[in-house]
Every structure is written in structure tokens, then in C-alpha cells.
Amino acid sequence: MRQILPLFFCLGLILSTLLSLGQRVIPILTKNNALVLEVSRDSTVTTAYLGIKLSNVDEYAKINSFYRQAKDYSGVLAAAYSSSGSRNLTEPAISVTHEDGNNSLDLKYVSSSTQRIDGNISLVSVLLKDPVYDFQVELFYRVYFEEDVIEQWCIIQHNEKGNVILHKYASTNLYLKGDKFYLRQYHGDKMREMQPEENILTHGIKTLDSKLGTRADLFMPSAFMVSLDRPSAEDEGNVLLGALEYSGNFRIDFEVDHQDNLRILAGINNYASDYQLKPEEKFETPPLVYTFSDMGKGEASRRMHRWARNYKLLDGKGSRPTLLNNWESTYFDFNEPKLGELVADTKKLGVDLFLLDDGWFGNKYPRNGDSTGLGDWQENKQKLPHGIGWLVQQAKDQQVKSGIWIEPEMVSPKSELYEQHPDWVVKQPLRQEYYYRNQLVLDMSNPQVQDFVFKVIDELFTKYPGLAFIKWDCNSIIYNAYSVYLKDRQSHFYIEYYRGLYNVLDKIRKKYPTIPMMLCSGGGGRVDYAALQYFTEYWPSDNTDPLERIFIQWDYSYFYPAIASSNHVTGWGKQSLKFRTDVAMMGKLGFDLIVNKLSKKDLEFCQEAINNFNALKPIILQGDQYRLSDPRENAVASVMYLDSSHQSGVIFNYLVNNRYGQGSKLPIKLKGLDTTQYYSITEINLYSGIASTLPKNQRLSGDFLMKVGFNSDIRADRPSVVLRIEQVQ
Ligand code: DGJ
């Protein structure tokens, strides 16, 4: 290896000489933003700028001369990808032990290229190599010009004589300058997902991470926002919004350095995950997706939504079926007659699909509770004597579709699968088993397990081609991480688990490209843009109390578009059926309640709301979302969706504070309208026999609605109001 060093070094020198003569910067540009990399005289690639685009590209090179910050002793503080063991004094993006036991790494510019993928997407790559070791990192930036979105990741490779140990392998090393930095992060648990906290970042390192394996987001997701100079505002200020496209353990370090700049190192969590990289093996990190907005977090979120619908979310431009789920109405207790009624109820309600939840499988260990049967994916003979085919036929007879729940990565300690394949189960061989929801996780790193999981899904679809929906659940986190299959490569487990899972999902999507699948994880324990390439929607929380959901959905909505949010009307909460339905309509509408217990009026209301939802699908599922009034700051929450032409929309308003006299005291300013046009506003989703208190046939200008606003007359006896807004002549 050492003999070929001079070649790398010379190449580096030649290129850096060329660069110093001409190409000093690598601009990575979107419609409104710029990420500018700079190659220094010693071939270090640094970040010169990340923010709003300048009109004159030549001026990026001047930016740094206008900063009078503390001395950068190492010269690599702003490195586009920082290494460890050489000059770097800060948290590294990468840390390795070479084949000869040496821990140092220095990465120098070798080349860069820009490939135009299509009219909107380009791929910038920057190759960095160590001048001493035959080790390289190639940085990739996939640029979505119109959406102002960048996906950034890297591929790590070497040609040393033996394995190199990767101790850390971040996807990105962003570098931001600002007066102050405010981090909006999220924490939670089952039933209280996406609780925001926003704080100033002080010097040192703040880390967001997960070590949970599966359900990696249970306590915190990788989604974050960083606002520059002042805390984030909905419609103003500079905000970077990002999330790691990875479903497993993640780690995001926010380091404010001694120069007061912010470094963001995001990637797979290296916790218990030293990786033995073989010569010539490519280690590809998952992308961090991010967007920057100088118009606040609202615009940043709309950019992310457009990108997700256009490019990432499975069938992002498609529609979504409405459904009736039986989980809350039956739990594990059902049989064919009951299911027959539920299918008939699906038709009566007017939704598209009946979704059979947990409990339909297992015979030796019937799934009559949450401690048995996972893994034994055969119909329970007592509950479904005529099998899933019978259910599919019932649905067909009722002219609705049918779908099924499954939790294929899991196994119950009481299951035939566990008895037959104890070595497929993630557990420490010498330690006592420890359970989350009485279950264990299958070892997805094992190809035999991958085949098993694929076969389970494949057989369901082949045996029952009428099945039109899958709810893919994942309730357990990983305790006692150990894989029999991986033998002495235990530190690869968390990574190989996800390689295995994505491998299965790839195969499923190759064979069944469009069947809608819900990404569920006992609530929002798993939602990210890697998984959403395979799934059409996610389940934000098992907490379906509509008041709680207003808050939970609000913060999820910064990162994920409404079309991906499965919202079900259930019996949870003290609010009316109308309130619950209105809240569920802010995303992909579903129901999980006992339809035959609904009063005539309640049923009529639901039917009418479903009709309204179907008519509003292009607006809610594909439109632009504007947050008008924040439930964390006001007594009224208000969210608006406008269609792509911004001529037609819907506004959801809720009372979120029940203290005496609270309500919409002030008009709420609308957004996204044309100031030169006029609009009519009509209340919809009215409960039968209740008239709207709003004046009829009002014609108001966009100018008025955006400067003065509109009062939806929210108060204790009108706690939920849905408004239809249309441009009129
Ligand atoms: C957790 C999910 O979030 C619920 O909706 C339901 O499917 C149960 N699992 C079933 O066990």
C-alpha cells in the first residue's frame, strides 16, 4: 500500500495546483440555496457557505474573508468531512483503525464531478483520499433544484492489505455560520410522540441518538430543525430542516466549535457498531435529507413535502384508500360472523377498505393476546375457519377492498417459529430473555430469516391476490442484541439488520410495486424516509385522542406530508365525533370504531365527511400545507391546505384550550392566497341539524384574508370548524 502513496499524493498535488489556478469552489446550488465547498491550498475540502444563494457565484470565494472569528488552529475546522487521528480537534465524521493498527486519517481532495440526472436533479460527487493510506471517501450530494432539497451521503472504501475498522462513519458533516443556533428536537414515547423542545445550542456537543435497533424513533426521531440567529418562526427566519433516511440506530452531533460555528454530523449510530471494512468493499452511508429556508420552518416543511411526494414516498403522487380498521373495536376477539359484519359496516360507512388487524393467526399458540403466536402466520382455525380467502371474498361481495395486519420482523416466545428456529431470534445466548410487549425480534441479518419474512408476505399476496393493503407493525425494540448468524461479526448486527430488512422490502416492492402498506410501529416508533420508499403511509401514534393528535400531527407535519399520515377516527378522547373526524381528515382518513353502535346522525355525519374527504383529496393529500395558528401558542389551532394552483383550499380550526371564554377572539390570518383575487369561505363537515354560525356568501379579497384574517367562530360549543375556501370572480 505504501508504494502507491506517491501516486495519490502527486494526483492530489496536480489537482490542487489546477484548482488554485482556477476552480477554487464547488458550488452545490438549488433554486434558492447554496452549499459551497472550497478546496484549500493543501487540498482540504471545506464548507465555505451554506445558506441563501448569492446572485454572483464568484462572490462565494470572498465570504470567509469577512469573518473575524477565533483562529482555526487545525485548518480543518470547516472540513466538509472531518477525520480523526491527524489534525482535526473536533468531533470527527469518520474514525478508523487501518489494517496496520494506525488510527490516523487525513482526507484530501482528488476530484469532483457533477452529473445531470434530469432537468431537476443533479448529483455532485467529491472524491477525497488519504495521502498516506489507500483509503477514500466519496461525498455525494443529490440536488433537487426546484424543491431546494439535498440528500447527502458518502461511500467509504479502501484498498489496504486487510480489514480497516470503521469506528465512526457519518453521512454528513455540515458546517453553518450564524450568530446563534437554535435546535428544535423531538422526544417522546408510546402515546406521546413528537414532543418538541427548542433550545439554543451552546458550545460543545449536543447529540440526538437512538440505540433501540427497531422502533428506533420511540424516544426520539432523527428529524430536527436548526434555526439561525433566533428561534424558529413559521414564516420567517433561516431554518435548516433535516432527517436521516435510516430506520435503525442514528446519531446526530451538533457541535458548536470554539469559533462559534455549528458542525452537524449525522449518520448511523456507531454505538456497539465497529465495522470491519474489507478491501474494496463499499460502505455506503444513508443519506441525510435537508432543506434550507429563509422563510421560516413553514416554507422549509412545504419544500420537504414536495420533495417527498415527488421523489421519495412510495406512490407520493397517488391517492390513498380510506379504511375501517377493527383493532379498537374488537382487539383480539373476533370470528367470521363478527368480521362479516365489519366488512358490511365498511360498505355502509362508505370507506374503501376493511383492514383486519392483529389476532388472525396462530394455532398451536393462538394469537388471543399479545404474548403468543407472532411468527406463526397461518390463519387461526377458530377465528377464520375459511381462511383469509373468505375475508377477501366477503369484501369483494360488498364491493370494498380488504387488507391485513402483520408484524413480520417479530416472534413470540410462545410460537412454533421460536420452537423451530431458536437461532433466528435476537437474544443473548447466555442471558435471560427480556421482552418488550412480550415478544422478541427476528434476526433480519440472517438471509434465511429474510427469506422467511419475504415468503410470509409473498404467500399472502399470491394466495389471496385480492388483498389490497398491508399494515406492517413493529412493536418491539431490541434488547440483548446478538445474532447467531453473524458469529464473530456481532458489531455489524445493527447495520446488517437494516440491510436485511431493506433487502426484503426491495424484493417485496419489485414484485408488488404499488400495494399500499402502512408503516406502523406501535405508534410512531418508526418513520423515516428510508422506510417511506417502501411504504405509502405511517402511523403517527397509537394515541388517537384528537386533542393530542392535533399536537402530534402538527410537529410530524414539518417533516412528512399529510398524504403519508394515517389518521384514524377512534373512540379515544372526550371530543365529539365531528371533532375526531375533522382531526383525522388532516391526513389520510381512516376509522377504527364500532360502526353499528353509531347513531343514525353520527353515521350520516361520517358518510358526509368521507364524501367531503374524497372531494378534498387533491388538496389535503397533494396540496401545500400552511400552519396558521400554533396550538402550543394559542387557544385555537388552525391548519390550511391549498391545492397546487392555490385557488381552492380547506382550513381546519380547533379549540385546544378549554379555559373559560377561550375561542377565536381574533381573526386568523390566512396564507398562500393571491392578494388580487377574491375568495368565498363556506363551513363544511357540519353535524346534521347544526347550522353554521358564519355569514353565508361572503366574498373576501386575498388581501383582506391575509392581512386581517378570518374568524371561524371557534368557541366551547363550536370547538371544531372546517372551512372550504374557493377563489371566486
Ligand atoms: C400496535 C399498533 O399501533 C395498533 O394499531 C395495533 O395494530 C396493535 N399494534 C396490534 O397489536
Residues whose N, C-alpha, C, O or C-beta is under 5 A from the ligand:
A	BS01	DGJ	W327 D357 D358 D473 S521 G522 G523 D542
